[in-house]
Amino acid sequence: MFKYADDAYIVIPAVDADSRSAELEHVDWWAQNNNLRLNRAKSTEIIFTNYKCSLPPQISDIRRVSTIKMLGVTMTNHLSAGEHVRDFLLSASAHSHCTP
């Protein structure tokens, strides 16, 4: 039997950015204690920012991304949903059965 717990999000405020690794280790510990496994190869980190700042060091085995799909909505690290809107409009136009 296989069990999956997909799409978990850890939200950490910027003032606590140094706790990222500890929070991830806590999730890993929780998963193990519940007969699950954290798949670090599928885990990603996104840092939301609307200004130029120095980013914290990357966690060694976690891929950092600039866009993420959360609950069906694509967001960029600058809190833009423009990519989501573009994809939605492209999908809608592709499925349109109207002819001019």
N, C-alpha and C positions, 0 to 999 in steps of 0.2 A: 504494500500500500504506500502511496506517495501522498504527502500533504504539501500544499503550497500556501504561502501567505504573500500575495503580490501587492505591489503598489503601496508600500509604507513610506511615509515622508517624515523626516526629522527636520524641524524648523528651529534654527538657532539664531538668535539676534546677534548683530555684529559685535556688540560688546562682549559676547561670550564665544567669539570665534575660536578661541584657544581650546574650547571644550569639545570641538568636533570629533577628534579621535576617541576621546573618552565616551562620548555619546554613541558613537558607532560600535565601540566595544561592548557597551551596555546592550545594544540591540542584538549583537552577536551572542552575548551571554544568554539573553532572553530566548532567542531562537533555539539555542542548544538545549536549554532547560525545558523547552516545549517540543522537543523532538523535531526541530526544523533546522535548516542550515541557511545562513546568510550567504548568498552568492555574490561575492565581491566583484566577480567578473561582469555581472549585470548591474552592479550598483554604480550610480553616478552622483556627482556633486555639482550643484549650480550655486553660484553666489550672485544674488540679486543686488544690483547697484545702479544708481542713476547718476553717478559722478565718477570721475577718475580717482581711484584710490589704490593703494598698494594692497594686493590680495594676500591672504594668508598662504603659507606654503601648502602645496598640494599634498593630500594624504597619499602615501606611497602606492597603495594598490587600488585606489578609487579613481576612476576617470572623471575629469572635470569637463563639463559641457557648457555651451553658451545658450542652448535652447533645451526645453524639456516639455514633455506633454504630461500635464497633470489633470486628472479627471476629465480627459478628452479635450483639454484646451492647451494649445501650444503657446508657451511663454518664453520670451528671451530673458537674458540676464539683466536687461535694462527695463524690465517690466513692460515690454511691448507685446501686444497680442496681434500685431500687424501680420505676422506670418500665418497665424491661425485664420485670420479673416481672408487672406489671400488664398489659402488652401481650401477654405470653405467655399469661396466664390468659384474657384476652379472646379471643384467637385460639383457644385450646383449647376454650373454651365455645362459640364460634361453629361449630366443626367437630365438636362432639359430636353423635352420632346417637342418644344415649340419650334415652328419653322417660320421664317419671315414671310 
